[in-house]
Amino acid sequence: MKNKVMLNEIQVEAPFAMPAINVPDFSQCRRMPITDYGAIQGDKDKTTIAIASAIAIIHKHVNNFEMNKDRG
């Protein structure tokens, strides 16, 4: 699995020494609409649960990928 998050480096003009800033570009990443996980406009409780569910699924996916990558 290739990392799809690209970093765009931007230079900022400042009156002091300023290193470049790396800004993530998520445009090529998988989309996970929270409505797919039960979010409903105006329902804070269901939306909170939906966000937590989406995060848990991605977290599990990333951990499985990392474990398989370590096995060779």
PDB file of N, CA, C, O and CB in Angstrom:
ATOM      1  N   MET A   1       0.852  -1.181   0.000  1.00  0.00           N
ATOM      2  CA  MET A   1       0.000   0.000   0.000  1.00  0.00           C
ATOM      3  C   MET A   1       0.890   1.234   0.000  1.00  0.00           C
ATOM      4  O   MET A   1       1.753   1.378   0.866  1.00  0.00           O
ATOM      5  CB  MET A   1      -0.965   0.004   1.225  1.00  0.00           C
ATOM      6  N   LYS A   2       0.693   2.093  -0.930  1.00  0.00           N
ATOM      7  CA  LYS A   2       1.486   3.296  -1.052  1.00  0.00           C
ATOM      8  C   LYS A   2       0.848   4.421  -0.249  1.00  0.00           C
ATOM      9  O   LYS A   2      -0.373   4.578  -0.244  1.00  0.00           O
ATOM     10  CB  LYS A   2       1.639   3.697  -2.524  1.00  0.00           C
ATOM     11  N   ASN A   3       1.677   5.195   0.423  1.00  0.00           N
ATOM     12  CA  ASN A   3       1.174   6.347   1.159  1.00  0.00           C
ATOM     13  C   ASN A   3       0.664   7.371   0.167  1.00  0.00           C
ATOM     14  O   ASN A   3       1.426   7.850  -0.673  1.00  0.00           O
ATOM     15  CB  ASN A   3       2.270   6.956   2.071  1.00  0.00           C
ATOM     16  N   LYS A   4      -0.606   7.714   0.250  1.00  0.00           N
ATOM     17  CA  LYS A   4      -1.208   8.637  -0.703  1.00  0.00           C
ATOM     18  C   LYS A   4      -1.213  10.074  -0.211  1.00  0.00           C
ATOM     19  O   LYS A   4      -1.644  10.970  -0.938  1.00  0.00           O
ATOM     20  CB  LYS A   4      -2.610   8.208  -1.009  1.00  0.00           C
ATOM     21  N   VAL A   5      -0.745  10.314   1.006  1.00  0.00           N
ATOM     22  CA  VAL A   5      -0.705  11.671   1.529  1.00  0.00           C
ATOM     23  C   VAL A   5       0.590  12.326   1.051  1.00  0.00           C
ATOM     24  O   VAL A   5       1.688  11.916   1.427  1.00  0.00           O
ATOM     25  CB  VAL A   5      -0.804  11.683   3.094  1.00  0.00           C
ATOM     26  N   MET A   6       0.440  13.321   0.238  1.00  0.00           N
ATOM     27  CA  MET A   6       1.593  14.056  -0.259  1.00  0.00           C
ATOM     28  C   MET A   6       1.793  15.289   0.616  1.00  0.00           C
ATOM     29  O   MET A   6       0.846  15.810   1.206  1.00  0.00           O
ATOM     30  CB  MET A   6       1.407  14.453  -1.759  1.00  0.00           C
ATOM     31  N   LEU A   7       3.031  15.743   0.691  1.00  0.00           N
ATOM     32  CA  LEU A   7       3.320  16.962   1.431  1.00  0.00           C
ATOM     33  C   LEU A   7       3.732  18.044   0.446  1.00  0.00           C
ATOM     34  O   LEU A   7       4.621  17.846  -0.382  1.00  0.00           O
ATOM     35  CB  LEU A   7       4.428  16.727   2.494  1.00  0.00           C
ATOM     36  N   ASN A   8       3.084  19.166   0.549  1.00  0.00           N
ATOM     37  CA  ASN A   8       3.433  20.319  -0.268  1.00  0.00           C
ATOM     38  C   ASN A   8       4.227  21.280   0.601  1.00  0.00           C
ATOM     39  O   ASN A   8       3.759  21.723   1.649  1.00  0.00           O
ATOM     40  CB  ASN A   8       2.160  21.010  -0.863  1.00  0.00           C
ATOM     41  N   GLU A   9       5.421  21.590   0.155  1.00  0.00           N
ATOM     42  CA  GLU A   9       6.274  22.490   0.914  1.00  0.00           C
ATOM     43  C   GLU A   9       6.011  23.926   0.470  1.00  0.00           C
ATOM     44  O   GLU A   9       6.049  24.235  -0.721  1.00  0.00           O
ATOM     45  CB  GLU A   9       7.767  22.121   0.733  1.00  0.00           C
ATOM     46  N   ILE A  10       5.746  24.790   1.432  1.00  0.00           N
ATOM     47  CA  ILE A  10       5.533  26.203   1.097  1.00  0.00           C
ATOM     48  C   ILE A  10       6.534  27.055   1.865  1.00  0.00           C
ATOM     49  O   ILE A  10       6.887  26.764   3.007  1.00  0.00           O
ATOM     50  CB  ILE A  10       4.072  26.644   1.422  1.00  0.00           C
ATOM     51  N   GLN A  11       6.970  28.094   1.213  1.00  0.00           N
ATOM     52  CA  GLN A  11       7.878  29.057   1.820  1.00  0.00           C
ATOM     53  C   GLN A  11       7.068  30.262   2.275  1.00  0.00           C
ATOM     54  O   GLN A  11       6.173  30.726   1.569  1.00  0.00           O
ATOM     55  CB  GLN A  11       9.004  29.479   0.828  1.00  0.00           C
ATOM     56  N   VAL A  12       7.390  30.754   3.444  1.00  0.00           N
ATOM     57  CA  VAL A  12       6.681  31.898   3.997  1.00  0.00           C
ATOM     58  C   VAL A  12       7.676  33.031   4.172  1.00  0.00           C
ATOM     59  O   VAL A  12       8.763  32.852   4.722  1.00  0.00           O
ATOM     60  CB  VAL A  12       5.989  31.543   5.347  1.00  0.00           C
ATOM     61  N   GLU A  13       7.279  34.194   3.695  1.00  0.00           N
ATOM     62  CA  GLU A  13       8.124  35.368   3.916  1.00  0.00           C
ATOM     63  C   GLU A  13       7.801  35.915   5.291  1.00  0.00           C
ATOM     64  O   GLU A  13       6.644  36.173   5.622  1.00  0.00           O
ATOM     65  CB  GLU A  13       7.909  36.457   2.808  1.00  0.00           C
ATOM     66  N   ALA A  14       8.852  36.088   6.089  1.00  0.00           N
ATOM     67  CA  ALA A  14       8.675  36.607   7.442  1.00  0.00           C
ATOM     68  C   ALA A  14       9.859  37.493   7.776  1.00  0.00           C
ATOM     69  O   ALA A  14      10.918  37.374   7.161  1.00  0.00           O
ATOM     70  CB  ALA A  14       8.534  35.455   8.480  1.00  0.00           C
ATOM     71  N   PRO A  15       9.690  38.370   8.733  1.00  0.00           N
ATOM     72  CA  PRO A  15      10.802  39.261   9.106  1.00  0.00           C
ATOM     73  C   PRO A  15      11.849  38.540   9.971  1.00  0.00           C
ATOM     74  O   PRO A  15      12.688  39.186  10.599  1.00  0.00           O
ATOM     75  CB  PRO A  15      10.262  40.488   9.861  1.00  0.00           C
ATOM     76  N   PHE A  16      11.797  37.230   9.999  1.00  0.00           N
ATOM     77  CA  PHE A  16      12.742  36.416  10.758  1.00  0.00           C
ATOM     78  C   PHE A  16      12.949  35.114   9.990  1.00  0.00           C
ATOM     79  O   PHE A  16      12.200  34.802   9.064  1.00  0.00           O
ATOM     80  CB  PHE A  16      12.226  36.142  12.221  1.00  0.00           C
ATOM     81  N   ALA A  17      13.975  34.360  10.383  1.00  0.00           N
ATOM     82  CA  ALA A  17      14.246  33.084   9.705  1.00  0.00           C
ATOM     83  C   ALA A  17      13.058  32.146   9.917  1.00  0.00           C
ATOM     84  O   ALA A  17      12.625  31.904  11.043  1.00  0.00           O
ATOM     85  CB  ALA A  17      15.569  32.431  10.236  1.00  0.00           C
ATOM     86  N   MET A  18      12.550  31.630   8.812  1.00  0.00           N
ATOM     87  CA  MET A  18      11.361  30.781   8.882  1.00  0.00           C
ATOM     88  C   MET A  18      11.583  29.568   8.001  1.00  0.00           C
ATOM     89  O   MET A  18      11.791  29.714   6.796  1.00  0.00           O
ATOM     90  CB  MET A  18      10.080  31.555   8.448  1.00  0.00           C
ATOM     91  N   PRO A  19      11.544  28.357   8.579  1.00  0.00           N
ATOM     92  CA  PRO A  19      11.706  27.168   7.744  1.00  0.00           C
ATOM     93  C   PRO A  19      10.468  26.946   6.872  1.00  0.00           C
ATOM     94  O   PRO A  19       9.398  27.493   7.142  1.00  0.00           O
ATOM     95  CB  PRO A  19      11.970  25.927   8.619  1.00  0.00           C
ATOM     96  N   ALA A  20      10.629  26.148   5.840  1.00  0.00           N
ATOM     97  CA  ALA A  20       9.493  25.810   4.977  1.00  0.00           C
ATOM     98  C   ALA A  20       8.452  25.062   5.811  1.00  0.00           C
ATOM     99  O   ALA A  20       8.790  24.393   6.787  1.00  0.00           O
ATOM    100  CB  ALA A  20       9.951  24.946   3.746  1.00  0.00           C
ATOM    101  N   ILE A  21       7.207  25.181   5.422  1.00  0.00           N
ATOM    102  CA  ILE A  21       6.100  24.504   6.096  1.00  0.00           C
ATOM    103  C   ILE A  21       5.607  23.399   5.179  1.00  0.00           C
ATOM    104  O   ILE A  21       5.356  23.631   3.996  1.00  0.00           O
ATOM    105  CB  ILE A  21       4.942  25.502   6.456  1.00  0.00           C
ATOM    106  N   ASN A  22       5.469  22.194   5.724  1.00  0.00           N
ATOM    107  CA  ASN A  22       4.920  21.073   4.965  1.00  0.00           C
ATOM    108  C   ASN A  22       3.428  20.973   5.244  1.00  0.00           C
ATOM    109  O   ASN A  22       3.007  20.787   6.386  1.00  0.00           O
ATOM    110  CB  ASN A  22       5.643  19.741   5.325  1.00  0.00           C
ATOM    111  N   VAL A  23       2.638  21.098   4.190  1.00  0.00           N
ATOM    112  CA  VAL A  23       1.187  21.047   4.301  1.00  0.00           C
ATOM    113  C   VAL A  23       0.698  19.754   3.651  1.00  0.00           C
ATOM    114  O   VAL A  23       0.978  19.511   2.477  1.00  0.00           O
ATOM    115  CB  VAL A  23       0.524  22.299   3.636  1.00  0.00           C
ATOM    116  N   PRO A  24      -0.037  18.914   4.409  1.00  0.00           N
ATOM    117  CA  PRO A  24      -0.508  17.658   3.819  1.00  0.00           C
ATOM    118  C   PRO A  24      -1.584  17.886   2.765  1.00  0.00           C
ATOM    119  O   PRO A  24      -2.432  18.767   2.901  1.00  0.00           O
ATOM    120  CB  PRO A  24      -1.044  16.740   4.904  1.00  0.00           C
ATOM    121  N   ASP A  25      -1.531  17.080   1.717  1.00  0.00           N
ATOM    122  CA  ASP A  25      -2.529  17.102   0.644  1.00  0.00           C
ATOM    123  C   ASP A  25      -3.240  15.751   0.675  1.00  0.00           C
ATOM    124  O   ASP A  25      -2.661  14.737   0.284  1.00  0.00           O
ATOM    125  CB  ASP A  25      -1.867  17.383  -0.776  1.00  0.00           C
ATOM    126  N   PHE A  26      -4.482  15.731   1.132  1.00  0.00           N
ATOM    127  CA  PHE A  26      -5.244  14.497   1.277  1.00  0.00           C
ATOM    128  C   PHE A  26      -6.113  14.191   0.062  1.00  0.00           C
ATOM    129  O   PHE A  26      -6.970  13.311   0.132  1.00  0.00           O
ATOM    130  CB  PHE A  26      -6.107  14.575   2.505  1.00  0.00           C
ATOM    131  N   SER A  27      -5.912  14.892  -1.040  1.00  0.00           N
ATOM    132  CA  SER A  27      -6.806  14.764  -2.194  1.00  0.00           C
ATOM    133  C   SER A  27      -6.810  13.363  -2.812  1.00  0.00           C
ATOM    134  O   SER A  27      -7.789  12.988  -3.457  1.00  0.00           O
ATOM    135  CB  SER A  27      -6.416  15.768  -3.245  1.00  0.00           C
ATOM    136  N   GLN A  28      -5.746  12.586  -2.632  1.00  0.00           N
ATOM    137  CA  GLN A  28      -5.686  11.241  -3.208  1.00  0.00           C
ATOM    138  C   GLN A  28      -6.045  10.142  -2.198  1.00  0.00           C
ATOM    139  O   GLN A  28      -5.971   8.955  -2.516  1.00  0.00           O
ATOM    140  CB  GLN A  28      -4.297  10.987  -3.761  1.00  0.00           C
ATOM    141  N   CYS A  29      -6.427  10.538  -1.002  1.00  0.00           N
ATOM    142  CA  CYS A  29      -6.762   9.571   0.044  1.00  0.00           C
ATOM    143  C   CYS A  29      -8.208   9.097  -0.091  1.00  0.00           C
ATOM    144  O   CYS A  29      -9.059   9.753  -0.693  1.00  0.00           O
ATOM    145  CB  CYS A  29      -6.536  10.187   1.434  1.00  0.00           C
ATOM    146  N   ARG A  30      -8.437   7.944   0.491  1.00  0.00           N
ATOM    147  CA  ARG A  30      -9.779   7.376   0.514  1.00  0.00           C
ATOM    148  C   ARG A  30     -10.725   8.313   1.265  1.00  0.00           C
ATOM    149  O   ARG A  30     -10.379   8.840   2.322  1.00  0.00           O
ATOM    150  CB  ARG A  30      -9.767   5.973   1.167  1.00  0.00           C
ATOM    151  N   ARG A  31     -11.898   8.512   0.720  1.00  0.00           N
ATOM    152  CA  ARG A  31     -12.927   9.332   1.368  1.00  0.00           C
ATOM    153  C   ARG A  31     -13.776   8.440   2.256  1.00  0.00           C
ATOM    154  O   ARG A  31     -14.096   7.308   1.895  1.00  0.00           O
ATOM    155  CB  ARG A  31     -13.815  10.069   0.315  1.00  0.00           C
ATOM    156  N   MET A  32     -14.132   8.955   3.409  1.00  0.00           N
ATOM    157  CA  MET A  32     -14.973   8.209   4.340  1.00  0.00           C
ATOM    158  C   MET A  32     -16.069   9.130   4.853  1.00  0.00           C
ATOM    159  O   MET A  32     -15.948   9.680   5.948  1.00  0.00           O
ATOM    160  CB  MET A  32     -14.136   7.630   5.520  1.00  0.00           C
ATOM    161  N   PRO A  33     -17.140   9.310   4.079  1.00  0.00           N
ATOM    162  CA  PRO A  33     -18.218  10.186   4.538  1.00  0.00           C
ATOM    163  C   PRO A  33     -18.800   9.659   5.846  1.00  0.00           C
ATOM    164  O   PRO A  33     -19.164   8.488   5.941  1.00  0.00           O
ATOM    165  CB  PRO A  33     -19.324  10.301   3.464  1.00  0.00           C
ATOM    166  N   ILE A  34     -18.886  10.523   6.848  1.00  0.00           N
ATOM    167  CA  ILE A  34     -19.381  10.062   8.134  1.00  0.00           C
ATOM    168  C   ILE A  34     -20.853   9.678   8.079  1.00  0.00           C
ATOM    169  O   ILE A  34     -21.347   8.984   8.968  1.00  0.00           O
ATOM    170  CB  ILE A  34     -19.168  11.128   9.179  1.00  0.00           C
ATOM    171  N   THR A  35     -21.558  10.124   7.042  1.00  0.00           N
ATOM    172  CA  THR A  35     -22.952   9.689   6.889  1.00  0.00           C
ATOM    173  C   THR A  35     -23.033   8.194   6.603  1.00  0.00           C
ATOM    174  O   THR A  35     -24.055   7.565   6.874  1.00  0.00           O
ATOM    175  CB  THR A  35     -23.641  10.476   5.763  1.00  0.00           C
ATOM    176  N   ASP A  36     -21.950   7.615   6.050  1.00  0.00           N
ATOM    177  CA  ASP A  36     -21.902   6.169   5.826  1.00  0.00           C
ATOM    178  C   ASP A  36     -21.825   5.399   7.144  1.00  0.00           C
ATOM    179  O   ASP A  36     -22.072   4.194   7.181  1.00  0.00           O
ATOM    180  CB  ASP A  36     -20.704   5.810   4.943  1.00  0.00           C
ATOM    181  N   TYR A  37     -21.487   6.092   8.209  1.00  0.00           N
ATOM    182  CA  TYR A  37     -21.325   5.463   9.518  1.00  0.00           C
ATOM    183  C   TYR A  37     -22.409   5.903  10.506  1.00  0.00           C
ATOM    184  O   TYR A  37     -22.287   5.669  11.709  1.00  0.00           O
ATOM    185  CB  TYR A  37     -19.949   5.787  10.082  1.00  0.00           C
ATOM    186  N   GLY A  38     -23.460   6.535  10.000  1.00  0.00           N
ATOM    187  CA  GLY A  38     -24.613   6.861  10.836  1.00  0.00           C
ATOM    188  C   GLY A  38     -24.761   8.312  11.242  1.00  0.00           C
ATOM    189  O   GLY A  38     -25.669   8.641  12.006  1.00  0.00           O
ATOM    190  N   ALA A  39     -23.896   9.192  10.756  1.00  0.00           N
ATOM    191  CA  ALA A  39     -24.033  10.602  11.112  1.00  0.00           C
ATOM    192  C   ALA A  39     -25.314  11.176  10.520  1.00  0.00           C
ATOM    193  O   ALA A  39     -25.676  10.893   9.378  1.00  0.00           O
ATOM    194  CB  ALA A  39     -22.812  11.406  10.628  1.00  0.00           C
ATOM    195  N   ILE A  40     -25.984  11.986  11.322  1.00  0.00           N
ATOM    196  CA  ILE A  40     -27.222  12.629  10.883  1.00  0.00           C
ATOM    197  C   ILE A  40     -27.123  14.104  11.238  1.00  0.00           C
ATOM    198  O   ILE A  40     -26.830  14.456  12.381  1.00  0.00           O
ATOM    199  CB  ILE A  40     -28.489  11.967  11.544  1.00  0.00           C
ATOM    200  N   GLN A  41     -27.367  14.957  10.265  1.00  0.00           N
ATOM    201  CA  GLN A  41     -27.300  16.391  10.489  1.00  0.00           C
ATOM    202  C   GLN A  41     -28.223  16.777  11.642  1.00  0.00           C
ATOM    203  O   GLN A  41     -29.399  16.413  11.656  1.00  0.00           O
ATOM    204  CB  GLN A  41     -27.675  17.162   9.206  1.00  0.00           C
ATOM    205  N   GLY A  42     -27.687  17.506  12.593  1.00  0.00           N
ATOM    206  CA  GLY A  42     -28.461  17.967  13.731  1.00  0.00           C
ATOM    207  C   GLY A  42     -28.486  16.998  14.902  1.00  0.00           C
ATOM    208  O   GLY A  42     -28.979  17.343  15.976  1.00  0.00           O
ATOM    209  N   ASP A  43     -27.959  15.782  14.713  1.00  0.00           N
ATOM    210  CA  ASP A  43     -27.939  14.795  15.800  1.00  0.00           C
ATOM    211  C   ASP A  43     -26.495  14.618  16.262  1.00  0.00           C
ATOM    212  O   ASP A  43     -25.744  13.808  15.720  1.00  0.00           O
ATOM    213  CB  ASP A  43     -28.554  13.421  15.339  1.00  0.00           C
ATOM    214  N   LYS A  44     -26.134  15.391  17.268  1.00  0.00           N
ATOM    215  CA  LYS A  44     -24.744  15.413  17.732  1.00  0.00           C
ATOM    216  C   LYS A  44     -24.288  14.040  18.239  1.00  0.00           C
ATOM    217  O   LYS A  44     -23.150  13.641  17.993  1.00  0.00           O
ATOM    218  CB  LYS A  44     -24.579  16.455  18.839  1.00  0.00           C
ATOM    219  N   ASP A  45     -25.151  13.325  18.932  1.00  0.00           N
ATOM    220  CA  ASP A  45     -24.759  12.027  19.478  1.00  0.00           C
ATOM    221  C   ASP A  45     -24.460  11.009  18.372  1.00  0.00           C
ATOM    222  O   ASP A  45     -23.434  10.330  18.413  1.00  0.00           O
ATOM    223  CB  ASP A  45     -25.859  11.492  20.391  1.00  0.00           C
ATOM    224  N   LYS A  46     -25.351  10.907  17.391  1.00  0.00           N
ATOM    225  CA  LYS A  46     -25.122   9.954  16.297  1.00  0.00           C
ATOM    226  C   LYS A  46     -23.905  10.357  15.465  1.00  0.00           C
ATOM    227  O   LYS A  46     -23.156   9.500  14.997  1.00  0.00           O
ATOM    228  CB  LYS A  46     -26.370   9.860  15.396  1.00  0.00           C
ATOM    229  N   THR A  47     -23.715  11.640  15.286  1.00  0.00           N
ATOM    230  CA  THR A  47     -22.573  12.109  14.505  1.00  0.00           C
ATOM    231  C   THR A  47     -21.266  11.826  15.243  1.00  0.00           C
ATOM    232  O   THR A  47     -20.280  11.427  14.622  1.00  0.00           O
ATOM    233  CB  THR A  47     -22.704  13.615  14.209  1.00  0.00           C
ATOM    234  N   THR A  48     -21.251  12.026  16.549  1.00  0.00           N
ATOM    235  CA  THR A  48     -20.058  11.725  17.343  1.00  0.00           C
ATOM    236  C   THR A  48     -19.705  10.243  17.240  1.00  0.00           C
ATOM    237  O   THR A  48     -18.539   9.889  17.069  1.00  0.00           O
ATOM    238  CB  THR A  48     -20.275  12.121  18.817  1.00  0.00           C
ATOM    239  N   ILE A  49     -20.710   9.383  17.344  1.00  0.00           N
ATOM    240  CA  ILE A  49     -20.482   7.939  17.231  1.00  0.00           C
ATOM    241  C   ILE A  49     -19.989   7.586  15.823  1.00  0.00           C
ATOM    242  O   ILE A  49     -19.104   6.743  15.670  1.00  0.00           O
ATOM    243  CB  ILE A  49     -21.781   7.155  17.561  1.00  0.00           C
ATOM    244  N   ALA A  50     -20.552   8.221  14.807  1.00  0.00           N
ATOM    245  CA  ALA A  50     -20.147   7.958  13.424  1.00  0.00           C
ATOM    246  C   ALA A  50     -18.686   8.337  13.196  1.00  0.00           C
ATOM    247  O   ALA A  50     -17.947   7.601  12.541  1.00  0.00           O
ATOM    248  CB  ALA A  50     -21.048   8.727  12.448  1.00  0.00           C
ATOM    249  N   ILE A  51     -18.275   9.470  13.728  1.00  0.00           N
ATOM    250  CA  ILE A  51     -16.879   9.902  13.572  1.00  0.00           C
ATOM    251  C   ILE A  51     -15.953   8.915  14.274  1.00  0.00           C
ATOM    252  O   ILE A  51     -14.926   8.520  13.723  1.00  0.00           O
ATOM    253  CB  ILE A  51     -16.674  11.337  14.140  1.00  0.00           C
ATOM    254  N   ALA A  52     -16.318   8.521  15.480  1.00  0.00           N
ATOM    255  CA  ALA A  52     -15.499   7.557  16.220  1.00  0.00           C
ATOM    256  C   ALA A  52     -15.411   6.226  15.477  1.00  0.00           C
ATOM    257  O   ALA A  52     -14.351   5.600  15.451  1.00  0.00           O
ATOM    258  CB  ALA A  52     -16.074   7.337  17.629  1.00  0.00           C
ATOM    259  N   SER A  53     -16.507   5.794  14.879  1.00  0.00           N
ATOM    260  CA  SER A  53     -16.512   4.535  14.129  1.00  0.00           C
ATOM    261  C   SER A  53     -15.591   4.609  12.917  1.00  0.00           C
ATOM    262  O   SER A  53     -14.821   3.682  12.664  1.00  0.00           O
ATOM    263  CB  SER A  53     -17.934   4.187  13.683  1.00  0.00           C
ATOM    264  N   ALA A  54     -15.666   5.697  12.172  1.00  0.00           N
ATOM    265  CA  ALA A  54     -14.815   5.864  10.988  1.00  0.00           C
ATOM    266  C   ALA A  54     -13.335   5.876  11.393  1.00  0.00           C
ATOM    267  O   ALA A  54     -12.503   5.260  10.727  1.00  0.00           O
ATOM    268  CB  ALA A  54     -15.181   7.173  10.235  1.00  0.00           C
ATOM    269  N   ILE A  55     -13.014   6.574  12.475  1.00  0.00           N
ATOM    270  CA  ILE A  55     -11.628   6.624  12.944  1.00  0.00           C
ATOM    271  C   ILE A  55     -11.162   5.240  13.364  1.00  0.00           C
ATOM    272  O   ILE A  55     -10.040   4.846  13.047  1.00  0.00           O
ATOM    273  CB  ILE A  55     -11.483   7.612  14.114  1.00  0.00           C
ATOM    274  N   ALA A  56     -12.003   4.495  14.070  1.00  0.00           N
ATOM    275  CA  ALA A  56     -11.637   3.150  14.525  1.00  0.00           C
ATOM    276  C   ALA A  56     -11.361   2.224  13.347  1.00  0.00           C
ATOM    277  O   ALA A  56     -10.419   1.432  13.386  1.00  0.00           O
ATOM    278  CB  ALA A  56     -12.747   2.562  15.403  1.00  0.00           C
ATOM    279  N   ILE A  57     -12.169   2.318  12.311  1.00  0.00           N
ATOM    280  CA  ILE A  57     -11.977   1.462  11.129  1.00  0.00           C
ATOM    281  C   ILE A  57     -10.651   1.787  10.442  1.00  0.00           C
ATOM    282  O   ILE A  57      -9.898   0.878  10.091  1.00  0.00           O
ATOM    283  CB  ILE A  57     -13.150   1.638  10.131  1.00  0.00           C
ATOM    284  N   ILE A  58     -10.364   3.054  10.252  1.00  0.00           N
ATOM    285  CA  ILE A  58      -9.100   3.449   9.614  1.00  0.00           C
ATOM    286  C   ILE A  58      -7.922   3.048  10.493  1.00  0.00           C
ATOM    287  O   ILE A  58      -6.912   2.555   9.993  1.00  0.00           O
ATOM    288  CB  ILE A  58      -9.073   4.976   9.341  1.00  0.00           C
ATOM    289  N   HIS A  59      -8.048   3.257  11.793  1.00  0.00           N
ATOM    290  CA  HIS A  59      -6.968   2.891  12.720  1.00  0.00           C
ATOM    291  C   HIS A  59      -6.675   1.396  12.624  1.00  0.00           C
ATOM    292  O   HIS A  59      -5.513   0.994  12.574  1.00  0.00           O
ATOM    293  CB  HIS A  59      -7.340   3.273  14.176  1.00  0.00           C
ATOM    294  N   LYS A  60      -7.711   0.581  12.600  1.00  0.00           N
ATOM    295  CA  LYS A  60      -7.541  -0.868  12.481  1.00  0.00           C
ATOM    296  C   LYS A  60      -6.879  -1.217  11.146  1.00  0.00           C
ATOM    297  O   LYS A  60      -5.983  -2.060  11.095  1.00  0.00           O
ATOM    298  CB  LYS A  60      -8.905  -1.590  12.610  1.00  0.00           C
ATOM    299  N   HIS A  61      -7.322  -0.569  10.072  1.00  0.00           N
ATOM    300  CA  HIS A  61      -6.767  -0.814   8.738  1.00  0.00           C
ATOM    301  C   HIS A  61      -5.275  -0.475   8.712  1.00  0.00           C
ATOM    302  O   HIS A  61      -4.473  -1.246   8.185  1.00  0.00           O
ATOM    303  CB  HIS A  61      -7.526   0.014   7.671  1.00  0.00           C
ATOM    304  N   VAL A  62      -4.908   0.656   9.269  1.00  0.00           N
ATOM    305  CA  VAL A  62      -3.504   1.082   9.276  1.00  0.00           C
ATOM    306  C   VAL A  62      -2.673   0.132  10.123  1.00  0.00           C
ATOM    307  O   VAL A  62      -1.569  -0.244   9.728  1.00  0.00           O
ATOM    308  CB  VAL A  62      -3.369   2.529   9.805  1.00  0.00           C
ATOM    309  N   ASN A  63      -3.188  -0.263  11.284  1.00  0.00           N
ATOM    310  CA  ASN A  63      -2.439  -1.193  12.136  1.00  0.00           C
ATOM    311  C   ASN A  63      -2.244  -2.538  11.451  1.00  0.00           C
ATOM    312  O   ASN A  63      -1.162  -3.118  11.541  1.00  0.00           O
ATOM    313  CB  ASN A  63      -3.157  -1.390  13.471  1.00  0.00           C
ATOM    314  N   ASN A  64      -3.270  -3.047  10.769  1.00  0.00           N
ATOM    315  CA  ASN A  64      -3.135  -4.307  10.035  1.00  0.00           C
ATOM    316  C   ASN A  64      -2.102  -4.184   8.938  1.00  0.00           C
ATOM    317  O   ASN A  64      -1.311  -5.102   8.720  1.00  0.00           O
ATOM    318  CB  ASN A  64      -4.476  -4.734   9.443  1.00  0.00           C
ATOM    319  N   PHE A  65      -2.100  -3.061   8.246  1.00  0.00           N
ATOM    320  CA  PHE A  65      -1.114  -2.830   7.186  1.00  0.00           C
ATOM    321  C   PHE A  65       0.297  -2.821   7.764  1.00  0.00           C
ATOM    322  O   PHE A  65       1.204  -3.438   7.204  1.00  0.00           O
ATOM    323  CB  PHE A  65      -1.400  -1.499   6.456  1.00  0.00           C
ATOM    324  N   GLU A  66       0.482  -2.126   8.879  1.00  0.00           N
ATOM    325  CA  GLU A  66       1.812  -2.038   9.490  1.00  0.00           C
ATOM    326  C   GLU A  66       2.281  -3.409   9.958  1.00  0.00           C
ATOM    327  O   GLU A  66       3.455  -3.740   9.788  1.00  0.00           O
ATOM    328  CB  GLU A  66       1.801  -1.052  10.670  1.00  0.00           C
ATOM    329  N   MET A  67       1.398  -4.215  10.543  1.00  0.00           N
ATOM    330  CA  MET A  67       1.780  -5.547  10.998  1.00  0.00           C
ATOM    331  C   MET A  67       2.162  -6.436   9.822  1.00  0.00           C
ATOM    332  O   MET A  67       3.145  -7.173   9.905  1.00  0.00           O
ATOM    333  CB  MET A  67       0.642  -6.186  11.793  1.00  0.00           C
ATOM    334  N   ASN A  68       1.415  -6.384   8.741  1.00  0.00           N
ATOM    335  CA  ASN A  68       1.726  -7.196   7.559  1.00  0.00           C
ATOM    336  C   ASN A  68       3.016  -6.737   6.885  1.00  0.00           C
ATOM    337  O   ASN A  68       3.776  -7.555   6.367  1.00  0.00           O
ATOM    338  CB  ASN A  68       0.571  -7.139   6.560  1.00  0.00           C
ATOM    339  N   LYS A  69       3.257  -5.435   6.893  1.00  0.00           N
ATOM    340  CA  LYS A  69       4.470  -4.878   6.295  1.00  0.00           C
ATOM    341  C   LYS A  69       5.697  -5.394   7.044  1.00  0.00           C
ATOM    342  O   LYS A  69       6.715  -5.708   6.428  1.00  0.00           O
ATOM    343  CB  LYS A  69       4.433  -3.327   6.312  1.00  0.00           C
ATOM    344  N   ASP A  70       5.600  -5.481   8.373  1.00  0.00           N
ATOM    345  CA  ASP A  70       6.724  -5.955   9.176  1.00  0.00           C
ATOM    346  C   ASP A  70       7.041  -7.429   8.924  1.00  0.00           C
ATOM    347  O   ASP A  70       8.175  -7.862   9.127  1.00  0.00           O
ATOM    348  CB  ASP A  70       6.432  -5.741  10.647  1.00  0.00           C
ATOM    349  N   ARG A  71       6.057  -8.192   8.487  1.00  0.00           N
ATOM    350  CA  ARG A  71       6.267  -9.623   8.240  1.00  0.00           C
ATOM    351  C   ARG A  71       6.992  -9.883   6.923  1.00  0.00           C
ATOM    352  O   ARG A  71       7.427 -11.002   6.652  1.00  0.00           O
ATOM    353  CB  ARG A  71       4.934 -10.351   8.238  1.00  0.00           C
ATOM    354  N   GLY A  72       7.115  -8.844   6.116  1.00  0.00           N
ATOM    355  CA  GLY A  72       7.861  -9.006   4.880  1.00  0.00           C
ATOM    356  C   GLY A  72       6.985  -9.149   3.724  1.00  0.00           C
ATOM    357  O   GLY A  72       7.466  -9.295   2.600  1.00  0.00           O
TER     358      GLY A  72
END
